[in-house]
C-alpha cells in the first residue's frame, strides 16, 4: 500500500509539473487563443444575425450567398494570418534556444501580463455582446442597411484576419520562451475548443435567452477573475528573478498547495497558498482597475440607452403630432366641403 501511495504521489507530481506548471500546457497561451477565437466566432455570429435581419437580403438566394461569403472570407483570412504567424515564429523559436533561465522567466511574466490585459478587455466585451453594454457605434435597432456581398467579404476578412494576427502578436513572448514547440500547440487546441464553444454558446444565448443577466455576470466574473490571476502571476515571475518581496502569509499542507491538485485548478484564477507583498498589491490594484473599467462602461451605456429612449419618445411624439395635425386638416377640409355643398343647395 505504501509503495502504491508513493507511486501515485510521484505520478501526480509529474503530471502537475508537466501539465500545469508550464510543461506542455500554458494557461496564458490558452486564454489568448480562447479570447481571440471567442471574438472571431462572435463576429461571424453577428454577421449571420445582420444578414438574416437585413432588408438587403430578403431574397433567399442572396441570403445564402452572403452567408457563404462570410465563411469563405473567415477561412481565407485565417489561413493568411496563420502563414504570417508561422513565418515569424520559426526564427524567434530558433533564437530562443540561446536565452538563459532568468530571461525565460521574465518573458513568461510579460506573456502573462499581456494575457491579463487581453482577458480584461474580454471581460468588458461580454456584457456588450449580450446587450448590457453598448456604444454610439451600435445602431438602435441592430440592423445594418446598404450591405453588399462584396462589403461583407471585406469586413469579415479584415476582422477575422485581425483577430488571428493578434494571436501572433500576443504569442511573441511565448515564441522566445522555453519548450514553445510543445507548449503552444497543446495550449492552442484547448483554447480554440474553449473559445469556439463559448462563442457558439454566446451566439445562441443572444438569440434565444430572454433574461441574459446571470449569463453575462458569470462570463464577466470568470474572465475578470482569470485576468486578475494572470496579472498577479506575471508580476510574481518578475520578483522571482529580481528578488521576492516579504511573504505576508503561507497556508501549510499539501491540500492547499497551489502546485498540486485540487487547488492547482484554481491557480490560474489567482489562488496561491502563499502571498507576497507584491502579489497582494497587484491583486487589489488590478481588481480595482477591472471594476473601474466595468463601472465606466456601465455608466456610459446607461447614458446612451437613456439618450436613445429620449430620441424614440421624441420621435413618437412628433409622429403623433403630425398625425393629429393631419386629422385636423382632414376634418377642416370635410367641414369646408360640407359648407360649400350646403351653400350650393
C-alpha positions, 0 to 999 in steps of 0.5 A: 500500500505504501509503495502504491501511495508513493507511486501515485504521489510521484505520478501526480507530481509529474503530471502537475509539473508537466501539465500545469506548471508550464510543461506542455500546457500554458494557461496564458497561451490558452486564454489568448487563443480562447479570447481571440477565437471567442471574438472571431466566432462572435463576429461571424455570429453577428454577421449571420444575425445582420444578414438574416435581419437585413432588408438587403437580403430578403431574397433567399438566394442572396441570403445564402450567398452572403452567408457563404461569403462570410465563411469563405472570407473567415477561412481565407483570412485565417489561413493568411494570418496563420502563414504570417504567424508561422513565418515569424515564429520559426526564427524567434523559436530558433533564437530562443534556444540561446536565452538563459533561465532568468530571461525565460522567466521574465518573458513568461511574466510579460506573456502573462501580463499581456494575457491579463490585459487581453482577458480584461478587455474580454471581460468588458466585451461580454456584457456588450455582446449580450446587450448590457453594454453598448456604444454610439457605434451600435445602431438602435435597432441592430440592423445594418442597411446598404450591405453588399456581398462584396462589403461583407467579404471585406469586413469579415476578412479584415476582422477575422484576419485581425483577430488571428494576427493578434494571436501572433502578436500576443504569442511573441513572448511565448515564441522566445520562451522555453519548450514553445514547440510543445507548449503552444500547440497543446495550449492552442487546441484547448483554447480554440475548443474553449473559445469556439464553444463559448462563442457558439454558446454566446451566439445562441444565448443572444438569440434565444435567452430572454433574461441574459443577466446571470449569463453575462455576470458569470462570463464577466466574473470568470474572465475578470477573475482569470485576468486578475490571476494572470496579472498577479502571476506575471508580476510574481515571475518578475520578483522571482528573478529580481528578488521576492518581496516579504511573504505576508502569509503561507497556508501549510499542507499539501491540500492547499498547495497551489502546485498540486491538485485540487487547488492547482485548478484554481491557480490560474484564477489567482489562488496561491497558498502563499502571498507576497507583498507584491502579489497582494498589491497587484491583486487589489490594484488590478481588481480595482482597475477591472471594476473601474473599467466595468463601472465606466462602461456601465455608466456610459451605456446607461447614458446612451440607452437613456439618450436613445429612449429620449430620441424614440419618445421624441420621435413618437411624439412628433409622429403623433403630432403630425398625425393629429395635425393631419386629422385636423386638416382632414376634418377642416377640409370635410367641414369646408366641403360640407359648407360649400355643398350646403351653400350650393343647395 
